[in-house]
Amino acid sequence: MRTPGKSGRGRRVRGYPPSVSARGLPADTTPARAAPGDVEVFQVDERDSSWEDDHPRFRVYLHGGAGDVPGAWTDTYDVIGADLLQVVDWAQHQAGDRLTYAVALVGADGGGRRGLVWLVGMDANEGTDPGSRLEGIQQRMLLRRRHPVRLGTADAMPADVPQPYAQD
């Protein structure tokens, strides 16, 4: 847990029990999910996680469609050995200005069944209701065709990986 010090940088806080944050708030008072359409940011105790995965598997969905219909067809790729920003870079180069893309973290539940945590976008074949949170996600996916996420050269995917859809 870091709290602001005199220099504006964080300092390590020790001595708090695992169920209490540095501000003295019980760790379980944070909401499990934001309400639809809302974004929440809240301080947490980093000691509440019990495992990490330093070799994540990402799944990239490339969606083709006409106009404002992002999901007429889907081509899917798993990416390992890269971080999220490299995967977004790769997905954007594949999508260009004609496809949409989505990126998910592939994980497993307690029974070992694979599942996805959406990190960027969503499955474009998923139906949405007008004005819903999911419709907003799909609209941002479509807007990324013209306004891609800006990444620095340090976050570029290595040039020697396959580029099945990349536009020159």
C-alpha positions, 0 to 999 in steps of 0.5 A: 500500500502506498500513501503520499509522502512529503515529496508527492511520491508514495511511501510504504505503509506497514503494520495494517492488518490485511483487512484494513487499508492505509486509510483505515477503511475495511478492505471489503467496503469497495464495490464488486462492480460499477453500476452500468455506465459508471466508472469507479476508482478506489484504493485497495489493499494490494495484499488481497490477491493470492496469485499472479500470472506472468505469462498471460494468454490474450485473445484477440477478436477481429470483427468484419462488418459493414458501416456501423455493424461491427460483427458480421464475421469474427477471426480469433487469435491467441497471443502469448509472450506479449503484454497488453499494450503490445497486443493492442498494437498488434490488433490495431495493425490488423484491424486498420480502418476496416475492422474492429478488434477486441482483446480479452484475457484468457483465464480459467475458473475453479473447474479449469474451464476457460473463460474471458475477461474483456480488457478492450472492447467486447464480442461484437456478435453480442447483441446490445440494447440502445443506450446500454453500456454494451452499446457504448463499448461497441461504439468505441470499437467502431470509433477506434477504426478512425482514432486508434489508441496511441502507443509509443514505440516501446509498446510495439509488437515485434515486427517478426510476428505474423500479421495476417491482416496488416495493411501497409 
